[in-house]
């Protein structure tokens, strides 16, 4: 269960924003609050209740994998753990990633899903 003090954000949600998010853990059915970056487009973010996100970690490992993207601030984006979450599970805004980090994340997702040939 998420923390009882958890409050959904009332701020606009934009691609590149980083929010505390109740992340589902499918192995033990426990949700954990983690910083996550929004990757869905801004039109979706405005009108849909569901948002695409990538979790971030401060404990980088396996930096050799294309799905683990090192960010300029020392955190790692884990694009192989991309997920969709209802807005009600998105909490306080932490900040916004710079465009260079977002480009690296989106490129990693293209490789993660083997979509390069479609662009």
C-alpha positions, 0 to 999 in steps of 0.5 A: 500500500502507498503511504497514507500521507501520499497526495496526488499532484494538482500540477500540470504534468509535462514530458520530462517532469520528475514526480514522486510516484507510487510504483507498482511492484508486481513481484510482491504487490507492494507499491513503493514511492519512487521518483519517475520521469514522465515520457508520454506526450503533453497532449496525452498528459493533459487529457488522459488519466493514464501517464507513461513513466520511467522510474529513476534510481540513485543506485546505478548498476549495469551501466553497460546496458542500453536500458540503463540511462545515466543522467547528468545528475548521477541518477539512472533511468531504467527504461526496461521498467517503463510503466503506465500509471493513473494520475492519482498515483503521481505525487509531488513534483521533484523537477524537470530533466534537461532535454539532453537527458530526455533525448537519451531516455527516448533513444533508449526506449527506441532500442529497448523496443527494437523500433529503430527500423520504423523511424 
